[in-house]
Amino acid sequence: MTSHAASSNGTCPVTGKTYPMREFVVIDQLRPALADRIRQDHPELSAHGRVSQAAVDQYRLLYVEELLRQERGELSRLDKEVARSLAEGSMVTANVEESFDEKRTLGERLSDGLATFGGSWPFLITFGLGLAAWILTNAMRGSQAFDPYPYILLNLVLSCIAAVQAPIIMMSQRRQEAKDRLRSFNDYQVNLKAELEIRHLHEKLDHLITRQWERLAEIQELQIELLQERR
């Protein structure tokens, strides 16, 4: 049983570590650009040589980073995250709304709620009815009005409401700007990964077409040889 277990494992020539044979990949089956990048550091590997999937993921990340560095210069944190997600096959899309709302404090939730209510029709209708009730009440009470014309107390209340409402709206707008910035970062990552995936897909198609033409050429050569032998 020990010899059978040892035979089912193999040592990767790139990482030098032992992995199960099911985790090995033939270099000839990889994309030509990725296979060439591996052979650049390990020229002793043949076309039918096998490397571990861990080594493939490592060189896929290295290849994507070098590709981005050639086009964009120094890589940013977002570029490195995209390269890592592309190498690992993970997703970069995220629900910005949900993740951003989960981090809100109680004060931020209150400011967002007040800003939302302050810019709604219910607030405008309620505020208008309150102003009308205030003015009518003081007008009907005449000399016994608690805030006679020109409604100095009402002006003071309105000034206080405006003074409090303005910073609340500014806090909410600042949080909205931060949310939009996170959304733009996520859109950039998704677009960059899609661009790289499309490029890799073109490389795969070109590689498959090239191999198909090579096989067709071999078949034609065999057919020509058979025709010549029959003559």
Residue, then its C-alpha position, 0 to 999 in steps of 0.5 A: m500500500t505504501s508503494h502504491a501511495a508513493s506512485s500516485n504522487g509526484t514531485c513538481p519540477v517547478t516548486g520542488k514539492t510533492y503533489p498527487m498526480r491528479e493535480f499535475v498538468v501537461i505543459d503542452q496543454l497550457r496557453p502558449a504564452l503561459a507555457d513559454r513563461i514557465r519554460q523561461d525559468h525552467p528551460e529543461l521542461s519538455a513539451h510533454g512535461r508535467v507541472s503541478q497546478a500550484a505552479v501553474d497558478q503561481y506562474r499565471l499570477l506572475y504572467v498577468e502581473e508582468l502583462l499589466r506592468q508592461e501596459r500600465g507601469e507600476l501596479s496599483r493595489l487594485d491591479k494586483e487584486v485583479a491579477r490574483s483573482l484571475a490566477e486563482g479563478s475567483m470573482v472580483t464582483a462585490n455588492v458594494e451597497e450591502s458591504f458598505d451599509e453593514k459598516r455604518t454606525l448608529g450616527e451614520r444610519l441616523s444621518d442617512g435616514l434624516a437626509t432621506f426623509g428631508g428630501s422626500w415629499p412627506f417631509l415637504i407636505t408635513f413641513g408645509l402643513g406645520l408652517a400653515a398651522w403655526i401661522l393660522t393659529n397665531a393669526m386667529r389668536g390675535s393679541q394672545a398669539f404666542d408668536p405674533y406677526p412677523y413670526i420671529l419665533l418661527n424664523l428662529v425655529l426655521s433657522c435652527i432647522a436649517a443649521v442642523q439639517a445642512p451638516i446632516i445632508m453634508m454627512s450623507q453626501r460624503r458617505q454617498e461619495a465614498k460609496d460611489r468611489l467603492r463602486s467605481f473601484n469595483d467596476y474598474q476591477v471587473n472591466l480589467k478582469a473581463e479585458l484580460e479574460i477576453r485576451h486569454l480567450h483569444e490566445k486559447l482560440d489561436h492556440l487551438i486553431t494552430r494545433q488544428w491546422e497542424r493536425l490537418a497538415e499531418i493528415q494531409e501529409l499522410q494521405i499524400e504518402l498513401l497515394q504515392e505508395r499506391r502508385 
